[in-house]
Amino acid sequence: MDTLKTYGEIVYRVLDEYYQLPYSYGDLERRFVVSEDRSNYLLITLGWQNDKRVHGCLVHIEIINEKIWIHRDGIEDGIALDLVAAGIPKHDIVLAFHPPEIRPYTEFAVN
């Protein structure tokens, strides 16, 4: 199995669903950025809310050594659960936003 390709397709499909959702407030939009080698996926929010500029990373996922590393997860229920529902096993998902000493206490991979 070509893990980078298979996992990349799943990550793309899951993030694309979030990308398609419109914001219900402010003058905000999402940008979906995929690295050329298809190992990094970013969902970015940008625009204006009231008189304040908004620009931030909602989700950052990277595929490293055949595992999904979630560096940033700003999804309300967590993007990891969506990835599991799409077919990626928990033992191949690292919640990288947690410190390494906390990861053994999650249901997901340590590294």
N, C-alpha and C positions, 0 to 999 in steps of 0.2 A: 504494500500500500504506500502510495506517495502521500505521506502525512501532511506535508506543507500544502500540497494542492487540495487535498480533501478537507482539512481543517480550515484552510483559507476560504474555500467555497462556503463552508458552513458559517464562518464568522461573517463573511460578506453578506450572506443572505439574512442573517439575524440583524446585523447593524443596518442593512438597507431598509428593513421594516421600520426601525426607529427614525431613520433619515426621512422617510416618507411622511411621518406624522407632522402636521402643521402645529405651530405654536398658537395657543388661544389668547395670548396677551402680548403686548409690546410689538415692536417691529423687529422680530427676531427670526432668524433662519438657522438651519443646520448646514454644515459642510461635512461631506464624507470624504476623507483623504485616505488613499491606499498607497503604500510605498511601491516603487517600481518592481521590487522583488517579491511583493505580495506577502511580506512578513510582518508589516506594521499597518494597523487600522486605527484611524482616529475619527471620532465623531465630535465636531466642534460646534459650539453655539456662538453666533455673533449677531450684532445688530444694536438696537437701542431699546431700552426700557425706561419710559419716562424721559428724563434728560440725562440718563447715564448710559455710557457705552458698555456693552456686554461683549466679552470675548473670552471664551474659556473652553477647555477640553471637557467634554461630557464623558467620553469613553476612549481609552487607549488600550488596545490589545496588541500583543506581539507574539509571534510564534517563534519559540526558541527551543532547539533540540527536541522537536516533535511534541512540544507541550504548548498549551495556550497560557500565556502570562498576561493577567489582567492588571495593568499598571494603574489605571484610573477607572472607577466605576461610579458614574453619577446617575445611573438608572435607579428608579425608585425601589424596585424589588430585586435588583441585582442582575447584571447581564449574565453571570455564571449560570443561573438557573435556566435562562433561555438557551444557553449553549448546551447544557445537559439535555434539555427537552429536544434539542435538534440533533442529538446523537453523540455528543462528545462526552466520554466518561469522566467522572469527577477526578479520577487519578491522573488525568492528563490536563487538568486545569489548576494553575497556581494563582492564588489570590495575592499577587505581588504587592498590593497596597497595604497588606498586613506585614508587620515586622517578621523576620524569619523565626523568631522564638514563639510567635503566636500561631503560625501556620500549622503546626502539628495538632492543634486543637480544633481546626476546621475540618470539614468533611472532604477537603480537597487536597491536592498534591502539595508537598512541602517545597520542592524545587524540581 
